[in-house]
């Protein structure tokens, strides 16, 4: 029986992980559940899965939860609650579904302990890929990508010599706005951008899918995970989201990993790795697989894609700055303070003027903060232009 902790247990990745645990009695034991503020959902999870510890970042939410929690379940709270779970609980696999740069330190802590990190928090690699991968190597930690694209590449490379890779092909659905004209993109509402045609994801990832910034960040993630230069990383639009990504080898052979657009697939793979466990997930479905199309991404419509390649080329802390800018810009768009196309403008402007630094974890955290400040100032400037 594998023991698990879930970081972000009430979010999309966390709840789908618990679906798998629920369907496989005897295979997994949930030792800890962690979330930010959602005390009612985590209470229901705690009652069902009976973890040893529950963590909440928000102190008020923790106070609301405490009188309802079974006395045998410990409660940790505050800004370092997720770190405490990673540091003090005994577990085999940490399923990491926290969104944003807030997930970086928990990732580092899991790797510091030499545990298996089932990583859905792409920002950990975007912000601190070199540091995290180096730490994992030194501590003997195992990083298993939960992102469907990187999980696909990981599976295609099992038993293969990475020196034989010609290129990897990251697939993208193109998001809900893939057929919008440039004029239409200027009037996109948050509701339209959130309406992903294939995947059920959180708000930030959904918006990043609409701008293709998620692919920009995945280029950076691929670079660090598989130690590949950008010349070997390509993006194609694949509307059906059935081929999750592909690897082309030096002999021209192309291997792809396929399946319905269901995040429980890559989560299931990570939970059972290095074995393959039985599941109730759908495999080949004639209706889904009958027509698979691929096309070049329209870089004029989605200029943010290039920023991922640029961040890898610039190296160092460029990924940290790009991620910080995007988090702030997406939040501003969802709040109605900037337009859809302004997200890319903010990201590019902040990257153009990015602060330097980021040699270690503390320096990266400071750089993340400085980049957010710069993004906020850029957004204020855009608002002033509109008002003027």
N, C-alpha and C positions, 0 to 999 in steps of 0.2 A: 504494500500500500504506500503510495507516494503522499507526502505531506505538503500542503500548499499554504501560502499566504496570498491574499488578493488585495492589491493596492488599487483603489478605485473600484471597489466591489459593487457599488450601486450604479455604475455607468454601463455603457454598452458592452465593453469587453468583460467586465466583472459579471454582469448578469448572464451573459452567454457562457462564460466559464462555469458558472454554477448550474446552468442547464446540463452541461456535459457531466459534471460531478453527480448531479441528481439521477442521470440516466445510467450511471456506472457504479452502483453500490458496491463497496468493498475495494474499489480501485484507488480512491483518493480520500484523504482526511484533511479537512479545512482547519488549519490551526489558527488563522487570524484573518480578520476582515478589516479593511480600512477605507474610509471615505472622507470627504471634506465637510459637508454640512448635512447630508441626507440621513438624519437620525431615524426617521420612521422606516424607510426601506431597509436600513442596516439592522434595525431591531428585528424585522421579519426574517431577514437572512440569519441572524444570530439564533433566533428561536428554532429555525429549521436545521441549520448545520452545526450548531453548538460548538463554536470555536473556543479556544482558550482565551483569546484576547480580541477586543474590538478597539479600533482607533478612529478618532474623529479630530480633524484639524481645528474645526471651529469649537471654541470653548462653550459658547451658549448652546450649541447643538448637543455637546457632550453632557451638559447639565440637564438638558431635557431628556436625554436618553437614560441617564444613570438610574433613576428610580424604577424603570421598566426592565432593566437588564437583569438576567438571572445572576444571583450572587456568586456563582462559581465562574463567571466570565469576567475577566479583568478588563478595565477600561483605561486607555491612555488617550490623552488629548493635548491639544496645543499645536503650534507650528511644526514641532518635530515628531508628531505622532507617527507618521509613516516611517520615519527613520528609526524610531524605537521598535516598530514591528520588524523591520528588516534586520536590526541589530541584535534583538534579544530573543526572538521567537526561534524555536528549532523547526526547520522546514527543509524540504528538498528543492522545491520550485517556488519562485516568486512570480506570480502573474501580474504584470505591471501595466495597468490600464489608465494611469493618471495622464491627463492631457496637459501639454505645455511644459515649459522649462522647469516648473515646480517638480517635475518627476526626475530631474537629473540626480539630485543627491541620494534619493532612494536607490537608483540604479547603481551608483557608485558603492553604496553600502552593501548591496547584495553581492556585487563582484568582489568587494573587499573580503567578504566571508567565504569566497570560493564556491558560492551556490550557483544553481541554474536560474538564469533570468529569462523568463518568457516575456519578451519586450514588445509591447505595443506602443510605448511612449517613444515615438521617433525622435522627439526633441533631444533625448539623451545623446543620441549619436550625432544629430545635427549640431548641437551646441558644443559637445565635448567628445567627439568621436575618437580622436587620437588618445586622449586621456583614458577614456572608458575601455577601449580595446586593449591598450597597454596594460591597464590594471587587471583586466580579465585574464590576459596571458600570464601575468606574473602570479596571480592568485589561483590559477587553474579553474576559474569560473567559466561557465558555459552560457553564451548568449544565443538564445533561440529567437529569431524574429517572428513576431505575430502578424505584422503587416502582411496582407495577402501576397503582395508582390515579392517581398523579400523571403517570405516563407516558401514561395514557389521557386525562386532562384536557389535557395538553400537545398530544397529537395532535388532539383535538377543536378546539383553539383555533388550529391552524395556519391562517394567512391570515385569521383573524377579528379583529374589533375588540373588545378586552376591555371597552370601554364598553357593548357590546351584551349583556353577560352578565346574565341575571336571577339565576341561581344555579348552583352546581356541586353535584353529588350524588355523594358518596363512597360506594361500595358496600362492604359488609362481609359476609363469610360468616356472621358471628355466632359463629364458632369452635366448638369441640367441645362446649361446655356450653350452647349456645343454648336447649335445651329443658329444662334442669335447673330444678327449683324452688329457691326461696331456701333451703329446708331442705337440699336436696341439695348446694347450693353450699358449705354449711358443712363438708362432709365430702369435698371433692374432693381427690384425690391429685395429685402432680406428673405421674404417668404419664397420668392422665385429661386433665389440662390440656394436656399436650404433644401429644395425639393429634388434630392438626388434620384435619378431614375432606377438605380439598381441596388444601392446599399443603404442600410439604416445606420447612420453614424451621428456622432455628436455635432454641435453647431460649428465649432471651429474647423473640424475636418471637412464638414460638408461645404463650408464656404471656400476652403482651400481647394476642394475638388472642383468647385465652380470656376475658380481663377486659374486652376492648374498649378497653384503654388504647392499643392501637396506633392506633385511630381517633381517640382524643383527641390523640395526637401528630401524626397526619396532618392534623387540623384546623389545628394550628399550622403545619405544613409548608405546607399549601395557602395559608394566609394570607400567608406570606412569599414563596413561589414565584410566586404569581399576583397578589399585592397586592390581596387580597379581604378585606372585613370578614366577621366571623362570620355576619352576617345573610344572606350569600350562600353559606354553606357548610352543606350538610345531609348527614346520614348515613342510609342505608337498609340494611336487612339483605337481602342477595341470596344465598341459600343456595348457588346453583350456581357462583358465582365465574366466570361467563362474561362478564357486563357489568362491566368493570373500573372504570368510573366514567362519569358523564354530565355534559353541560353543557346547561343550558336557556337559551335566548336570549330577548331582549325580545319577539320575535314569537311566542313559545310553542313554537318548534321545539326539539326535544331531540336532541342528538347523543350517541351512546355509542360507546365503543370496546370491541369484543368479541373474545373468543378463549378457547381452553381455558386452565385455570389452570396456566400454565407460565411461570416467570420468564424463560425464554430468549426469550420474545416481546419484553418491554420491553428486555432487554439487547441483543438483535439490533437493535431500532430505534435505540438509542443508539449502537451501534457504527457503523452505516451512515449515521446522520444527517449531512447533511440529505437524503440519498437513501434509497431503500428497496432493500435487496439481497435477492436470492433466498435462500430457506431451505427446510429440510425440515420446518419446523414445521407442525402441523395448523392449518387454518383452520376453515371451517364444518364442524361435525360434527353430523348430525341427532340423534344420541342425546343429545349434550350440550345442544343448543340447543332441543330440543323442548318444554321446560317451564321457563320463567324466571319466578321469583316475587320479589316485593318486599314488605317489611313494615317497620313502624316498629321501631326498636330499643327494647327494654324497659329503660328507664332505672332502674327499681327494681332489676332484676336486675344491671345493669351501670352502677353509679353513676359509675364512672371516666370515662365518656364526657364528662360535663359539665366535668371538670377541664381538658380541652383548650380548650373555649370560654372558661372562666374565665381561663386563662393568657393567651389573646389579649387579653381584655378588660382584664386588669391590666397587660399590656404589660411592657416592660423585660425583666427577667431571670426572669420567672415560669416561662417554658418551661425554662430551665436548671435551676431548682430542681425542677420537676415531673419532668423526665427523670432527674435524679440520684436522687431519692427512689424512682422506679420501678425503676431498675437495682438499687438496694440491696434493695428489697422483693422483687423477683422472685428475686434470688439467695437471699434468706432463705427464701422459699417452697420453692425447689428443694432447699434443704438441710434442709427439714423443721422450720425454726425458727419459722415462722408459718403460719397457715392461709391458704387461698385468698382468702377475703374480707378478710383482714387487709391484703392488698396495697393495696386501695383506701383502707383506713383510714390506713395509713402515708402514702400519697401525699397524701391530703387534709390530714392533720395537719401534714405538713411544709410544704405550700403555705400553710396558715393562718399558720404561724409563720416564713415564709421569710425568710432573711437578705436584706438589701438590698445593692445594688451591681451591678457587672457592666457598667460603661460601656465597657470595652475588653476585648481578648482576655485579658489577664492577670487582670483583675478577674473575668471570667467563670470562668476556671479556678479562682480562689480560691473563688468562690461555689459552683462545682460541688463542691469539696472540703468546704466548710462545710455544704452541703446534705446530702451523704452522711453526714457526722458526725451531723447532726440526725436523719437517717433511722435510723441505727444506734442512736442513743439512744432513738428512738421504739419501735423493735423490742425493745430491751431492756426498755422499760416494759411492752410487751404481754406479754412472756415472764414478767415479774414478776407481772403480774395473773393470768395463768394458774396460775402456781406458788402464788400466794396463795389 
